[in-house]
């Protein structure tokens, strides 16, 4: 690190658990953030300020006036602007030394697979199950750590799926695809503005721990927050031996996954509907 970086990240370097080596690993990391809305905004802002060397920001939406209540990466002056361009402007203003790659596109199939393959850590900041399951399959195949968050009304949740380990549970273990799920969107049900900040910031914290190689992640634990009563609950879970995605009988870790990538069973919908 140069003198400017030593000064910028000095408060991290002072932490024994991080130090110069940990901060160097953060600077060398590439994080893929899918969704630049309520969750992606605080996550991206903290990852940029902390010095993640490369952030790829994916979203196919534009900034809407109704987003401003919670999507803190965007401003009223940038209403109508692509969210990824608005995000790039915000992140560059915080830390011009890092690389920001804005991608305005919908992700599914081989496009998603290629982006996940190039990243060190993936943040799922979307709000629909088709996209979440597609991201999970790609992360399982490429053995990439996945930090997944969700927020609706006053309810939030976050977990980490560290798919570098054969026995690590994946998102499908906890939320099996195809089951009847009440999928609600903040556009219909509303969302408490600070809730997205709480969960998104925690996603950034988990990603930084993964990047630096420190601490204990939320792998195997789902944290649930009731922000109305400000109560946390923890659910512990393990890999489902019968999981069709990460289990021994699944084909996602094999080359068969790549042949099926462009014919995704549930093509990812717009990743822009991100809280």
Secondary structure as UniProt FT lines:
FT   HELIX           3..8
FT   HELIX           10..13
FT   TURN            16..18
FT   HELIX           19..27
FT   STRAND          30..34
FT   HELIX           38..50
FT   STRAND          54..58
FT   HELIX           65..69
FT   TURN            72..73
FT   HELIX           76..78
FT   TURN            79..80
FT   HELIX           83..94
FT   TURN            96..97
FT   STRAND          99..103
FT   HELIX           109..118
FT   STRAND          121..124
FT   HELIX           129..142
FT   STRAND          145..153
FT   STRAND          155..161
FT   TURN            163..164
FT   TURN            166..167
FT   HELIX           171..174
FT   TURN            177..178
FT   HELIX           186..189
FT   HELIX           193..212
FT   STRAND          221..226
FT   TURN            227..230
FT   STRAND          231..236
FT   TURN            241..242
FT   TURN            244..246
FT   TURN            248..249
FT   TURN            252..253
FT   HELIX           256..260
FT   HELIX           261..263
FT   TURN            265..266
FT   TURN            271..272
//
